[in-house]
């Protein structure tokens, strides 16, 4: 379980960092940004690979990755970019978190 959270958190943080950098205008040219975009992309792919190899299951792992990514997006939008967070974004994050919680505690 903790391995799945670690790999999902690492992949979600790297993916959200790339998306945030793009929307902030820090990615001006592919060639100028390739030195940090390519390693982050490789980190996302490797982290998802490791996440799928855990014994958490592939479907709950993808839901966990989605929940981490959605939560980080909401945190960055609200806390750093000072943008309004819409209700569908919050609802989708809560539904994914509820799905992962049900997987963990439903026996």
N, C-alpha and C positions, 0 to 999 in steps of 0.2 A: 504494500500500500504506500509506504513512504517513498519507495523508489519511483512509483508511478507519479506521485505528487511532485517529486523532484524533477523528473524528466519533463513532465507537463509544464511545470513552472519555468524551466529553462527554455523550452521551445516557445512557450507563450511570451516570455519576456523578450526573446530575440525577435520574434515576429512582430510584436507590438512596437518594439524600438524601431524596426525598419519602416513600419507603416507611419509611425509618428514623425520620423525624420522626413519622410516623403511629403506628408501633409504640412509640415512646417517650412518646406521649401529648401531644406538642407541638401536634397538630392537635385543638383542643377544639371548634371550631365552624367551619363552612364559611366564614361571613362574616368571621370574625376571621383566618382563614388564607388567604383568597383573594388577598391582596395579594402573597404569595410563592408560593403553589401555582400560580396561573395563569401567571406568567412562567416557572416551572420546567417546567410542562407544555408551554408553547409552545417552550421550548428543547429539550425531548426530541423533540417533533415535527419541529422544524426540523433538528435534528442527524440524525435518522433519514432525513429527506428528503435531506440532503446526503450521508449515508452511501450511500444507494441510488443516487445520481447518480455515485458514483466508479466507476472501471473495475474494481473488485474483484469485481463480480457480486452479484446480489441475494441469492442463497442463502448464500454465504459471508459476506456482510455481516451477515445476520441471525444467523448462527451466531457471528460475531465479537461482535456486540452482546450476545448471550446469554452468551457466555463472559466478557466484561467485567463484565456485571451480576452473574453468579453469583460471580465472584471478588471483586467489591466487597462483595456480601452476606456472603460467608464472612468476609472481613476485618473488616467492621463487627460481625458477630455474635461473632466470637472476640476481636477486639482492643478494641472499644469497649464492647459490651454485656456482655461476659464470659459469653456463652452457649455451651453445648456445640454443636459443629458435628457434624452427623450424617454418616454415611458416604455416603448417597445424594446429599447436596449436593456433597460433594467429588468423587464419581465423575462427577456430571453436569458439573461445571466442567472436570474433566480431559478428559472425552470431547469437549466442545466445543472446548477448546484443542487437542486432538489433531486434530480435524477442520479447524480453521483452519491448523494446521501442515502437514497433508497437502496442503491446497490450495496452500500457498505453495511447498512443496519437491517436490511430485510433478510430474515433467516427463516 
